[in-house]
Amino acid sequence: MEDALEFLEDYDMDEARAKVLIQQGRISEAVQIHAKNGDMLKAAETLDTSTIRSTEHLRLMVKCILTGLRRSLTLGVVPKPSSTASKLLVLADRLDESAMKGQEVHEVSAPHSFNRPAGLIP
């Protein structure tokens, strides 16, 4: 199986490599592939669908969600329901706040508390 993973890596077949790693139970490595490619939503979803619920995985999921939110949210703009930011917020809402540090809780809750000023945004 390592030969197959090496082949997939040599030919930049990251999506297939991540799937093989998930099948082998190597969730953290699959998440790293998605994160390296900048797909924090896919990384967080991989952790969310994992049956492994270790503290390490929860911390990694929080990190993926926050990184994705930082990259996809613009200050003062409400994310569209189908956007990456909205999907990341849904994943964040499912997390136990005890898995997050104080600042992380505030960062995740900030987009929810945004009130759109009347007349400024159609």
Beta strands, then each sheet from edge to edge (+ up, - down):
end
